[in-house]
Amino acid sequence: MPEPARSDAEVVPVTVGVDTHLDLHVAVALDHLGRRLGELTVPTTEAGYAELLGWAEVLGDLERIGIEGAGSFGAGLARFLRARGVEVLEVLEVLEVGRPKRRDEHRSGKSDPIDAELAARAVPAGTAIGEAKGSEGTVEMIRVLRTARRSAVKARAQAAKQLKALLVTAPEDLRTELRSLSTAKLVRRAAGFRPGDLPGDVAAATKLALRSIARRHRALSEEIRELDGHLARLVTETAPALVALGGVGVDTAATLRTSFAVGRDPKRLKSEAAFAHMCGVAPIPASSGKVVRHRLNRRGNRDANRALHVVAAERMSRDERTRAYAQRRTAEGKSRRETMRCLKRHIARELYKILVSTVVPTAPLPVP
């Protein structure tokens, strides 16, 4: 039977929490008093997303939807809802301080409906909540291209190691011929081997294996060059000031653009201090007694932390002002690691201003 029509007086504010998975999403709706209104399981398809939205709107005045995993399994649902003007919040699984979700699991158990209800309750409570990052636009384009590039770089490095490993057990004549070559020259020489279609001895078989790996290395290098070209275009178009900074290359700039959690909403990171915490470069007090010191922060986004480390190392080797700064810190009694931490914190402050200026507000996506 169809749901009875509600009068204006009966319409209540509704908050929905969603626990996301690969094939199914589980949603739980609460009213403004925290009372449970219903539960729904939908497939991860556009029809399923439409069913979830229609179900929530029938229950009352839909205010916000909290999604656990809005950047992974829930990306499609978050994109669908934002396109229809629904406010979407990302419910973080575990906070670094307090760990509210684990505490709640201890009290109420663990299941998909329970997780969805906890996500819904986190929305009005304001705990473990962040504006859901967009999964569209230039930043998302950079992210997916970087994913492909990272995979290609790892595969190419593995191919280079395999080439060197094969030389260790290669016949002596072949080993003597190739052992002194650099990786680039070895790839070039091995890619031109002609061992024949049916190798008849170990030397011919080794040449065939070396040629196969060398050609794979070449193909991966070409793939990386193509991806680098696309990334350079996107990063230069969206953040030319970032690429122009000393020590910031295309790959580092792409890393920072995708790691910068602002995405399409600059309110996600409200200050450069928040950005420093996100990158894991905010100093952590480690003082005791008369010793006053700070230690490295090993939390945060490690990819962004690596990018800042690359910038700091590049400047340490080329920039005179950075070298002078490092010498002053060393004279103060700081170790090289502590000096690098201080330098990365300064770089984060400099980069934050540029990254914020590159965030251009965009209109909501059109409804398909």
N, C-alpha and C positions, 0 to 999 in steps of 0.2 A: 504494500500500500504506500502511496506517496506520503511524504512527510507533511504534517498539517502546517498550514501557513502560520507564521508567527506575527504577532502584533509588535509595534515598535517598543512597547513596554517589556515584551518578553525577550527581545534580542539582547544577548549578553556578549561581552567581549570574549573571544576565544584565542587561546594560545596553543600551538601545536608543536610537539617535539617529534623528531624523526630519527630512528636508528637505521643507518644505511648499510646495505650489503650489495654484493655483485648482482644478484638476480631479483632480490625482493627488498622493499623498504617497509618498515613497520612504523606506523604513526599513532600517537596518543594525543587526544585533545583534552584541554583543561579549561574550565571557566575562570572568571576573574577572581574567584575565591579559592582556586586550586582544586576544585572538585573535578573528578574524572568524568568526561562526557562520552568517551568512546575510544575504540581502538580499530585500526584498519591496516591491512597488509595489502600492498599493491606491487605489481611487477615493475621493473625498472625500464619502462617504455613510456612514450609520450602519452599513450592512453592511460597508463597507470598513474602518471603524474596528474593528468586531468581529472581522473577519478578522485585522487587524494584532495585536490583543490576544491572540487565540487562538494565532497563530503564535509570538508572543514567549513565551507561557506554556508552550508545548510544548518550546521550546528549553531551558528551565531555570527557575530561581527568579527571576522578574522583579523587579528591585529598583527601578529608576527609568527614566524615559523623558525624554530631552532633546529638546525640540522647537525648531527654529529658526523663528521667526515664530509663537509661541504666541498672540500678541495679534492676529494678522491672519488669514492663510490657515490657520493651525493652531488657531484658536480652537475650532472644532467638535470636533476631535480631543482637545484638552486638556480640554474640558468633558466629553466622553464618558469619558475615562480617569479624571478626578477623581471622577466619579459612581460609579465602580467601585473606588474606593480605591487607585488607582495614583498614586504620587508623580510629579508632572510638574514638570520644570524647564525654564525658558526659556533657550535658548542664544542669547546675543547675537551678532550677526554680526561686529561689530568693537568691540574695546575702545578707549577713548581713548588708553590707554598700552600700548605693546607691539604692538598689532594682531596678535594671534596667528593669526587666521584668514587674513589676507592672506599672512602668512609661510608658513602651511601650504599655501595655494593655490599659491604659487610653487614649493614643493617637490613637490607631488603632482598638480598640475593642477586642473581645475575640471570637475565633473560632479555630477549629483544624488546618485549613490551616494557619491561622495567627500565631498560636503557632509554627507550623513547620517552617514557614518563619523566625520567630524570632530566633529559634534554629539555622537555617542556617546562619543567619547574625551574631550570636554570635561567630561562629567559626573563621572567619577571623578577627573579631574585638578583639578577645582574652578576651571577658568578660564572666564570669560565666562558665568557661570551666575547666574541669579536665580530665585526662586520665581515660577512662572507666575501672572500676574494672572488673577483670576476674571472671567468674562464673563457673570456673572449677578448678580442682586441689585439693590439700589437704585443703586449706583454705575454699573452698566451701563445702568440706566434713564436716569439723568441724562446719561450719555455720548451715547446715541442721540438723546435729545431735544435736546441741545446741537448735535449734528451738523445736525439739521433746522433749528434756529434760526439757526445760523451761515449756512447756505445762504440762508435767507429774508432775513436782514439784508443779505447781499451783493446779492441780487437787488433788494431795495428801494432800496438805495443806487444801483444802476445805473439803476433806473427814474427816480429823482430827477434824476440827471445827464442822462438822455435828455430829460426834460421841459425842463430848462434849455437843452439844446443845440437843441431844436426852436424855442425862442423866439428864438434868435439869427437864424434865417433866416425867421421867421414874417412874414407881411404886417405892414406898419407899424402899422395900426390895432390888430391883435391884440397885437402886441408892446408897444405903448404901454399897452394895457390891463392886461397881465399882468406886465410886467418888474419892477415894484416889489414884487410879492407875495412873501411868504416861501414856503418849500416847502410848508408845511401849508396855507396859504391858496390856493396855486396848485393843489394837488391837489384841494382842495374845489371851487374854481371850475371847473377843467377837467373834473372828473368829472360836472358838471351840464350840460355842453355838449349841444346838440341840433342837430347838423349835418345831420341827415336821412340816409336810407338810401343815397342816391346823391349824394354831394357833386359839385357842378358846377364848383367853382373851387378855387384853391389855399387860400383862407381856410377853406373848408368842409372840405377834406381835412386841413388842419393841425389844425382843431378835432377832427376824428374821431381823428387820431393822438394828440393831447393827451388826449382823453377815454379812449382805450384804455389809455395808459400810466398815467394818473391812477387809473383803476379797478384796474389791476394793483397799483399802489402801495398802494391801500386794502386790497385783498385780502391782500397780504403783511403789512401792518400788523396786520390782524386775526389772521392766522396766528401772527405773532410774539407778540401778546398772549395767545393761547391757549397757546402753548408756554411763555411766561413764567409763566403760572398754574400749569401742571403742574410746572415746575422749582421755583417758589417753594414749592409744597407738599412736594415731595420733599426739598429742601434744608432746609426748616424742620423737617421731621419727623426728619431724620437728623442734622442739625448745627445746632441752634438757637443754640448758643454762637458758632458761626462767623458766622452772619448778624447776630448782635447786636453784633459788633465794629464799631468805628468805621471807616468807609471801605470796608466789605465789603458789596456789594450781592448780589442773588440771582445775577446772572450770574457775578460774581467768585467767589462761594462755590461755585457749580456747577463752575467751571473748576478751582478748587483741589481739590474733592472728586474729580474725574475725573483730574486730573493727579497727585494724590498716589498714588504708585506702590504704596503699601501695599495698596490694594484690599481683598481679604478676608484678607490675611496681613500683620500688622504687622511681621513679621520682614524684610520686603523693604527697609525703611529702618530701620536700627538706632539712628539718632541724628538730632538736629536738624541736625548738620553734613552728614550724608548727604542730608537733605532739602534743605538749602541748595545742595549740589552739583547735585542733581537739578533745582532751579529755576534754576540758573545764576547764583546770587547770592553764592557763596562767593568771597572775594577771591583773586586770583591774584597772587603776588609778581612785581613788575616793577622790582626795585631794581637799581642799578648804581653801583658806587663808593660815594660818600658819600650818594647819593640813595636813600632808603628809601621805597618807595611800593608800592601795589597797583593793579592795573588791573581793569577790568570783565571778568567771565567771560561770554563769548559762546556758551558751550556749554550743555548741559542742555535741559530742556523749555521751549521758548520760550513756549508758551501759559501755563504756570505763571509764568514770568518776567513776562509781560505783566500777569497778574493781580496780582502783587505790585507792579508799577509803578503800576497803577491805584490800589491801596490807598495807596501812598506819596504819589502826586500828590493824592489826595483829602484825606489827612491834612495835607499841606503847605498846602493852601488853607483848611482849616477848623479844624484842631486847634492850639491855642496851644502845647502842649508840643512838638509836632513842629516848629513854627516856631522855637521857642527852641533846639531841638536843631540845626536846620539853621543857625541863626545862630552857634552855638558852633563848628560844623564849619567854617563859612566864615571865622570869625575865626582858626581854626587854619591857614588857608591852603589849604583844600580847595576844589576847583572844585564847581560845582553837580552835575556828573555823579558825582564822587566822593562827594559828600554823599548823593546819591540811592542810590548803591551801598551805603553804610553803613546807610542807613535801611531799604532792602529786606532787608539781612541781619538787622537787628533784628526786622523784621516776620516774616521766615521763622521765626525762633526762637519768636516768640509764637504763630504759627499752627500750628507743628508740635505743640505741646502739645495744642492743641484738636483737630487732625486725628487724632492718635493716640487721644485719648479717645473719638472718634466711631466707631472701628473696633470693631465688636461681633463676636466670633467666632461663626460659624454652623456648624451641623452639615452634614456632607456631603450633597450632593443625592441624593435617592432614585434608585435605578436604575429607568429606565422599564420 
